[in-house]
Amino acid sequence: MNILKNVEFTESPWIRPRRIIYENDEGQVLNWDYIERVNARTSVLVMPLFKESGDLVLVRQYRVILDRHVIGFPAGVISDEEDVETCALRELEEETGYTGIIVEISPELTLNSALVKETANCVVVALDEDAVPKDQELEPSEKIEVCRVKKDQLRDFFEKAAVKGDIIAGGLWYMLMAKQYL
């Protein structure tokens, strides 16, 4: 992918900038600027793991706003006609080619409540150990590499990705730190 230019805009079919004017507890009038999605309620983060080994399926996805690859979980926006389960399984199959069975759905989560007005659900999906993925069904804006990572090799995988210049999604790093320190 090749970035041609970066331009400012005020209207988009996907997002809109917003400003809240509010009064704090001391009576001061303040502003808070944020971004909200247009025509999207929420999104999903899919945590695919193989049943027996616990290996994870991660995606290495080029993100044009960073002009770099990001290591993360498959994810996507829930359309109006979908529920969390349908969206999670659709995104998993489109981005990775895998199909599986939903094991757990988190409560509503925030991803970046200081900047983006959006919530998400994390959906754990179990995959058969010998599952073979179908071809990905990527959108023109997507460039995704599928990575199967052994659960005990996450840190090494992340370190190698960082050396290549990739960015690790915050949720994945939190998961690794929780496993190590809690």
N, C-alpha and C positions, 0 to 999 in steps of 0.2 A: 504494500500500500504506500501511496505517495501523497503527502500533504501538499496541496497546491497553494492555499492561503488560509488565513485565520481572520474572520470578519466579526464585527459586533452586530447584534441584531436585537430587536425588541419583540418580534413575533415569531412563533415557531409552532408547527403542528404537534410538537412533542412535549415541549416544556414552556413554562412562563415564569418570569421573574415576578416576585411579589414582595410587598412591604407591609408589615404590621406596625401600626402606630399604637402604642399602649402606655399605660401609666403603671409605674412600679409602686411598691409599698410605701416609698417615701414621697410619692406625689410627683415624681419626675416623669415627663413625657419622653418616651424613647422610641426609636425605630429598630426594627429587626428585618433584615432582608433575607430572602430565601428563594428557593426554586421549587416549583411543584410540577408534577407531570400533568399533561392534558389527557383527559379520557383514560385514566388508569387509576384503579383503586389501590392496588398493592402489587407486590411481586413475590417470587419464590426463590429460595436458594436450595438447591438439591444436593444432598450429601449421599452420593452413591457409594455403597461399600459391598464388597464380596462377602457372602454369608460365612464361609468357613475361615478364610484367612484374615478378614478384616481389612484387606487392601482397599485403598480409596481410589476412586476415579476423580481426577482433577482435570481442569482444562487450562491450557496455556492459550490465552486469547489476546490478539492484538487489539489495543484500545487506542483509537485515533486521538482522543483528547490528551493522552499522555505520550503518544508516539512511541509506545513501548508495549511489550507483552506483559500481561498480568496473569499470575497463577491464582486460580480460584476454583470455586465449585460451579457447575452448570447453574444458570439462573435465567430468569425472564419475568416479563410483566404479565399479570393475569388479565386476560381480555374480559369484556363484559359478560360474555356467555359462558365463562369458565368458572370452576371452583378451584380451590388450592390443589386438590389431588390431580385433577385433569391437567392443569397447567404444569405441575411438577413432572408428571410422566411425559407430557408432550415435549417440554424443554430438554429433559434428559435424553429422549430419543433423537430429537433434532440435532442437539449439539454433540452428542457422543455416539449415537447409534445403539446405545444400550436400552433395554427394557428391564423392569424389575417390579418388585412388590413394595408398596409403602409400608413402613414399619412404624413411623412416628411423625407427627406434625407438631411443631412448636406453637406456642401462643404467638400472638402478634408481636413482632420485634421492630425496633428502630435501627436503621442503618447509619444515618448521619443526621441526627435531629437538630443540629445547629445550622445546616445548610439546605437539606432536602426534605420536603414534606412528603415522606413516603414510608410505608411500613412493609414488612415482609414476613413470610413464614419460612422456617427452615424445615425441609421435608427429608427424612432419612428414607432411602430406598435400598432394599436388599437386592443384590444381584446373585445369580447362580455362579458358582465358582468357575464353571466352564463356559460361561456366556460368551458369545461371539457377537460383536457389534455389527449392526447393519451400516450402510453408508450414511454419513451425516446429511442433514437437510438444512444447510446453512443459508442465511440471507446474504445478499450482496455485501452488506456491511460487516459480515462476520468472517473471521479467519481464526479457526480454532483447532488446536492440536490436543488430542486426548492422551492423558498420561495415567497409567496405572502405577500407583505408588504403594509400596509396602508400609504398613502403619509404623513399623519400627525404623523406617528410613526417611521419615518426613523431614527431619532437620537437614540431613545430607542433601535431599532433593531440593529443599529451599535454598540452601547455601550455594549449590551448583547453579540454580536458576538465577540467583542474585549476581553471581559472577558473570553470567551471560548478559546482565543488564535488566533482567525481568524484575517486576515488582510483585511482592506477595500480598494477596488480599488480607486485610486486617483480621477477618474472622478466622482464617486458617492459622495465622500466627498466634492469635489468642488461644486457639484450640491446642496448639503445640505447647504454649507456655502453661496452660492449665494442666495439661498432662504431666508436665515436668515439675511444677511447683505446688500443685494442690494434692 
